[in-house]
Amino acid sequence: MGPTQTTIIDPRDLFPANRGLPNEFNQHERESFEAYVNQENLAMVQGAIGSDQDIEAILFWDRGGKFDDPVWKELTPLGQASTELMAAATAFYADKRRLAVRNQRRQDLSLGSGFNRDLLFSGLAGAVRCGPDGRPDETGRFLRGVELRLVGSVGVHYNSISIMPLPAGDGYAVQLGTPPEDGAPGQEVNTSDPFSLVQLAYLVHNDLPQAGYQPSLTQSAGDASIPPPSEVRKANRQGRSLGLQGEVRLHVRAEVGSVEQALALAEDMARIIYKRFGMEIEIYKIGRSFPNMFLLRNEQFDQMVRGLGPDDRGLVFMTYTLECRRCRRELAGFTRLARQFPQVKFAMINMNAPHVKFQKRVFGDAVGGDPNQFARSTTATTPFSFIYKWETDRGLSYQGYVATAKDEPPPSLEMLMAKIREFIF
């Protein structure tokens, strides 16, 4: 869908929940709103946004563990430091959720995707369950510190930031991952492909140090390291291994003097990391639980299109970008897709990463020829789902794609499931 001529929208035509949003637009959102929203599509655009409760369900779909356990919510903070920390963290977390919903609503109204700077945390709990003496106790009635579950978590594969009172009582330690008592500090990071390695190198050598942090890496064999981005790119071009084992743990820790500083530090850490990796975190972790849904890179494409097994029925390529507001509305349904169609492989294509082979094959199949013609001819926008049927004697055969225009709601889960049944089964 191309830009339309700028049209003045009458504020009276905005739904009550949206009337103040144009005053909050950043430059990108304002330009997008002026280019793509008009009197003809305004009602449709607004109708697709939903209520704040609808948006909250879309953004904070991952639940479980101690963060949603009623027993953990009844635990009593032990000591003044943890009491003050939990009270402040509760208000802080509620405010971040509220702002994240507001940001998504603003992007949906303007049709302008961007980084949601407040979509950072999806849960809050005590960091350590303990007895009255402060020692860890799985049946204790008290808690020490707080732990914020990070957006991008999926089920048991979750990331977090923990904040613990320092033993001397003179401040707080803020660290990526669970507290030391749980034995799993740090955050798991994918290093199984060239694009992920470059992203990690930028995070470790640029993003975090520029903000004053001193990150480190570990893997099962002990300490690990990654060279600067330019050297990683060179190694990738040469096909040279960096000696990382598919996944490493990223560690970041700092100490501050007050509760307010600790929460600000947790926000800063979370924002830097999620800004770098975006929705790849969720998709990677969904793949940890559902092996038929996974990230697919350019380097793996040829093997994938040849490598389906005798029990497989089809392959669906699903595109997304790191900051796609429309893609985020589909995330919650990905696990249902994986469960519903165990004989279908879902290959997630990050359009911010190099994908020459995907574009040549899949875009070419979609138009029956020149792949460049696809971008010129389609009226739809990301996310796309390209559906292929697999037959052991004939291989993959293209069936069609599911997508909608920029000003329309993204394809519903029901729409995509219906097409998969029609095309593959």
C-alpha positions in Angstrom: 0.0 0.0 0.0 1.5 3.3 -1.0 1.2 6.7 0.7 -2.1 8.5 0.3 -2.4 12.2 -0.1 -2.3 13.9 3.3 -5.8 14.3 4.7 -6.8 16.3 7.8 -8.5 14.1 10.3 -11.3 15.6 12.3 -10.5 14.9 16.0 -14.2 14.3 16.6 -13.9 11.2 14.4 -11.4 9.6 16.7 -12.7 7.2 19.3 -12.5 8.6 22.9 -9.5 6.3 23.7 -7.6 7.7 20.8 -8.3 11.4 20.9 -5.1 12.5 22.7 -2.8 10.2 20.7 -2.0 12.5 17.7 -0.5 15.0 20.2 1.9 12.3 21.4 3.1 11.1 18.0 6.8 11.1 17.4 8.0 12.3 13.9 7.8 8.8 12.4 4.3 8.2 13.7 3.1 11.6 12.6 4.4 11.2 9.1 2.9 7.7 8.9 -0.5 8.9 10.1 -0.6 11.8 7.6 0.5 9.5 4.8 -1.7 6.4 5.4 -4.7 7.3 7.5 -7.6 9.1 5.9 -11.3 9.6 6.4 -12.0 6.5 4.3 -10.0 4.0 6.4 -10.1 5.7 9.8 -13.0 3.7 11.2 -11.3 0.4 10.1 -8.0 1.4 11.6 -9.5 2.3 14.9 -11.8 -0.7 15.0 -8.8 -3.0 14.7 -7.0 -1.5 17.8 -9.3 -2.9 20.4 -9.6 -1.9 24.1 -6.6 -1.4 26.4 -7.4 -4.9 27.9 -7.2 -6.4 24.4 -3.8 -4.7 23.8 -2.6 -5.9 27.2 -3.5 -9.5 26.3 -1.6 -9.2 23.0 1.6 -7.7 24.6 1.7 -9.7 27.8 0.6 -13.1 26.6 3.3 -15.2 28.3 2.3 -16.4 31.8 3.4 -19.0 34.3 5.9 -19.8 36.9 6.3 -17.8 40.1 5.4 -14.6 38.4 1.8 -15.7 38.1 1.7 -18.0 41.2 -0.9 -16.8 43.8 1.3 -18.3 46.6 4.3 -16.2 45.6 2.1 -13.1 45.5 1.2 -13.7 49.1 4.8 -13.8 50.3 5.9 -11.1 52.8 9.0 -9.0 52.0 11.7 -9.7 54.6 13.2 -6.6 56.1 12.8 -2.9 55.3 15.0 -3.0 52.1 13.0 -5.7 50.4 9.7 -4.1 51.6 10.6 -0.7 50.1 11.9 -2.4 46.9 8.8 -4.5 46.3 6.5 -1.5 46.9 8.4 0.6 44.4 8.8 -2.2 41.9 5.1 -2.9 42.0 4.2 0.7 41.0 7.1 0.8 38.5 6.0 -2.4 36.8 2.3 -1.3 36.6 3.4 2.0 35.0 5.6 0.2 32.4 2.7 -2.0 31.4 0.4 1.0 31.1 2.9 2.9 29.0 3.5 -0.1 26.8 -0.2 -0.4 26.0 -0.3 3.3 25.2 2.6 3.1 22.9 1.1 0.1 21.0 -2.2 2.0 20.7 -0.4 5.0 19.3 1.5 2.9 16.7 -1.6 1.1 15.7 -3.5 4.4 15.1 -0.6 5.9 13.1 0.2 2.7 11.3 3.8 3.4 12.1 5.9 0.5 13.5 8.7 1.4 15.9 10.5 0.2 19.1 8.1 0.2 22.0 10.4 1.6 24.6 8.2 0.6 27.6 7.5 -3.0 26.5 10.2 -4.5 28.7 8.8 -6.6 31.5 6.0 -9.2 31.6 6.0 -10.3 35.2 7.1 -9.3 38.8 7.8 -11.6 41.8 10.1 -11.9 44.7 13.6 -12.9 43.8 14.2 -15.4 46.5 11.6 -17.3 48.6 13.0 -17.7 52.1 12.4 -18.3 55.8 12.4 -15.7 58.5 16.2 -16.1 58.7 16.6 -15.0 55.1 17.9 -18.4 53.9 16.3 -19.8 50.7 13.4 -22.0 51.6 10.9 -23.5 49.0 8.2 -23.5 51.6 9.1 -20.2 53.2 6.6 -17.4 53.7 9.0 -14.5 53.0 10.8 -13.1 50.0 14.0 -11.2 49.5 14.6 -8.8 46.5 12.6 -8.7 43.4 12.8 -10.3 40.0 11.3 -8.8 36.8 10.5 -11.2 34.0 11.6 -9.7 30.7 9.5 -9.5 27.6 10.6 -12.2 25.2 10.2 -14.9 27.8 8.2 -18.0 26.8 7.1 -20.5 29.5 10.0 -22.0 31.4 12.4 -20.4 29.0 12.4 -17.0 30.6 14.8 -14.1 30.9 14.8 -11.8 33.9 16.5 -9.1 35.8 16.9 -9.4 39.6 17.4 -6.7 42.2 18.8 -7.7 45.6 19.6 -5.6 48.7 23.3 -5.6 49.4 24.3 -7.5 52.5 25.7 -4.3 54.2 22.3 -2.6 53.6 23.9 0.3 51.7 22.4 -0.3 48.3 21.2 -2.8 45.7 22.7 -5.2 43.2 21.0 -5.3 39.8 21.9 -8.2 37.5 20.7 -9.9 34.4 19.1 -13.3 35.3 18.1 -14.9 38.5 19.9 -14.1 41.8 23.0 -16.1 42.7 21.0 -18.3 45.1 19.1 -19.8 42.1 22.4 -20.7 40.4 21.3 -19.4 36.9 22.5 -15.8 36.5 22.7 -14.2 33.1 20.5 -14.5 30.0 20.7 -17.2 27.3 21.6 -15.8 23.9 21.5 -17.6 20.6 24.8 -17.9 18.8 24.0 -20.6 16.3 24.1 -18.5 13.1 26.1 -15.5 11.6 23.4 -12.9 12.1 22.9 -13.8 15.8 26.7 -13.6 16.3 26.9 -10.2 14.8 24.0 -8.9 17.0 25.7 -10.3 20.1 29.0 -8.7 19.2 27.3 -5.3 18.8 25.6 -5.7 22.2 28.8 -6.8 24.0 31.2 -4.3 22.3 29.0 -1.3 21.6 25.6 -1.1 23.1 26.3 -2.1 26.7 29.8 -0.6 27.1 28.5 2.7 25.7 25.9 2.8 28.5 28.6 2.1 31.1 28.2 -1.6 31.6 30.9 -4.3 31.6 29.2 -7.4 30.1 30.7 -10.9 30.1 29.9 -14.2 28.6 30.0 -17.8 29.8 29.1 -21.2 28.3 29.1 -24.7 29.7 32.9 -25.0 29.4 33.5 -21.8 31.3 34.2 -18.2 30.3 33.5 -17.3 26.7 34.2 -14.3 24.5 33.3 -12.8 21.2 35.4 -10.5 19.0 34.2 -7.1 17.8 31.5 -7.0 15.1 34.0 -6.4 12.2 36.0 -9.5 13.2 32.8 -11.5 13.5 31.7 -10.5 10.1 35.1 -11.4 8.7 34.9 -14.8 10.4 31.4 -15.3 9.0 32.6 -14.6 5.4 35.5 -17.0 5.8 33.3 -19.7 7.3 35.5 -19.7 10.4 34.1 -20.9 13.8 34.3 -18.6 16.8 34.2 -21.6 19.2 30.8 -20.7 20.7 28.4 -23.6 21.3 25.1 -22.4 19.8 24.1 -20.6 23.0 26.0 -18.5 25.6 24.9 -16.7 28.8 25.2 -13.0 28.9 26.1 -11.4 32.3 25.6 -7.8 33.3 25.7 -6.6 36.9 25.9 -3.2 38.7 25.4 -1.8 42.1 23.5 1.4 43.1 22.6 3.2 46.2 18.8 3.6 46.1 15.6 1.8 45.0 14.9 4.4 42.4 18.4 4.0 40.9 18.0 0.2 40.9 14.7 0.3 39.0 16.1 2.8 36.5 19.1 0.5 35.9 16.9 -2.5 35.4 14.8 -0.5 32.8 18.0 0.6 31.1 19.5 -2.9 30.9 16.2 -4.4 29.6 15.8 -1.7 26.9 19.3 -2.0 25.6 19.0 -5.8 25.2 15.5 -5.8 23.7 16.3 -2.9 21.3 19.1 -5.1 19.9 17.3 -8.4 19.6 13.7 -7.4 19.3 11.1 -10.2 18.7 13.8 -12.6 17.8 14.0 -13.4 21.5 10.4 -14.6 21.6 10.7 -16.6 18.4 13.9 -18.2 19.4 12.3 -19.3 22.8 9.1 -20.5 21.1 11.4 -22.8 19.1 12.9 -24.1 22.4 9.5 -25.5 23.3 8.2 -26.3 19.8 10.8 -27.8 17.4 8.5 -27.4 14.4 8.8 -23.6 14.8 12.2 -22.0 14.4 14.4 -19.1 13.1 15.6 -19.7 9.5 18.6 -17.9 8.1 19.9 -17.5 4.6 22.7 -20.0 5.3 20.2 -22.8 6.2 17.6 -22.2 3.5 18.8 -24.7 0.9 18.9 -27.5 3.5 15.5 -26.7 4.8 13.7 -26.8 1.4 15.3 -30.1 0.7 15.2 -31.6 4.2 11.6 -32.2 5.2 10.9 -35.7 6.4 8.4 -38.4 5.4 6.0 -37.5 8.2 6.0 -33.8 7.4 3.0 -32.4 5.5 4.1 -28.8 4.8 6.3 -25.8 5.3 5.1 -22.2 6.2 7.5 -19.3 5.9 6.4 -16.5 8.2 8.0 -13.1 7.9 8.5 -10.5 10.6 10.8 -7.6 11.5 12.4 -6.8 14.9 10.0 -3.9 15.6 6.9 -4.8 13.7 3.7 -3.7 15.5 1.5 -5.9 13.3 3.8 -9.0 13.9 3.5 -8.4 17.6 -0.2 -8.9 17.4 0.3 -12.4 16.0 3.0 -13.6 18.5 0.6 -15.0 21.0 -0.9 -17.4 18.4 2.4 -18.9 17.3 2.4 -21.5 20.0 -1.2 -22.5 19.1 0.0 -22.9 15.4 2.8 -25.2 16.5 0.6 -27.3 18.7 -2.2 -27.5 16.1 -0.1 -28.6 13.2 2.8 -30.8 14.4 3.3 -32.1 10.9 3.9 -28.6 9.5 7.2 -26.8 9.9 7.1 -23.0 10.6 10.2 -21.2 9.4 10.4 -17.7 10.9 12.1 -15.2 8.5 13.5 -12.0 10.0 13.4 -9.5 7.2 16.0 -7.4 9.0 18.5 -10.2 8.3 20.0 -11.1 4.9 17.6 -13.4 3.1 18.6 -13.5 -0.6 17.8 -17.2 -1.0 14.4 -16.9 0.6 13.4 -13.9 -1.5 14.6 -15.4 -4.7 12.7 -18.7 -4.2 9.6 -17.7 -2.2 8.9 -14.2 -3.8 9.6 -15.8 -7.2 7.1 -18.6 -6.5 4.5 -16.1 -5.3 4.5 -14.2 -8.7 5.5 -17.1 -10.9 8.7 -15.5 -12.0 10.8 -12.4 -11.2 11.0 -12.2 -7.3 11.5 -8.4 -7.6 8.0 -8.2 -9.1 6.5 -9.4 -5.8 7.4 -6.2 -3.9 6.2 -4.1 -6.8 2.9 -5.8 -7.2 1.7 -6.8 -3.7 -0.6 -4.5 -1.8 0.0 -6.3 1.5 2.8 -5.8 4.1 4.6 -7.8 6.7 3.7 -10.2 8.3 3.4 -12.6 5.4 2.8 -16.4 5.6 3.8 -18.3 2.5 2.4 -21.9 2.5 4.0 -24.9 0.8 2.7 -28.4 0.6 5.3 -31.2 1.0 5.0 -34.6 -0.8 7.9 -37.0 -0.6 7.8 -37.8 -4.3 7.3 -34.3 -5.6 9.0 -32.1 -2.9 7.6 -28.6 -2.0 4.9 -27.1 -4.0 3.8 -23.4 -3.5 0.2 -23.0 -2.6 -0.3 -19.3 -1.7 0.2 -16.7 0.9 -1.7 -15.0 3.7 -1.3 -11.3 4.3 -3.2 -8.0 4.6 -2.7 -4.4 3.7 -1.0 -1.9 6.0 -4.2 -0.2 7.1 -6.0 -3.6 7.7 -5.8 -5.8 10.8 -3.0 -8.4 10.4 -4.1 -11.8 9.4 -6.0 -13.5 12.2 -4.9 -16.9 13.6 -8.1 -18.4 12.4 -7.6 -17.1 8.9 -4.1 -18.6 8.8 -5.2 -21.9 10.2 -8.0 -22.2 7.7 -5.6 -21.6 4.8 -3.1 -24.2 6.2 -5.9 -26.7 6.3 -7.1 -25.8 2.8 -3.7 -25.8 1.2 -1.9 -28.6 3.0 -4.5 -31.0 4.4 
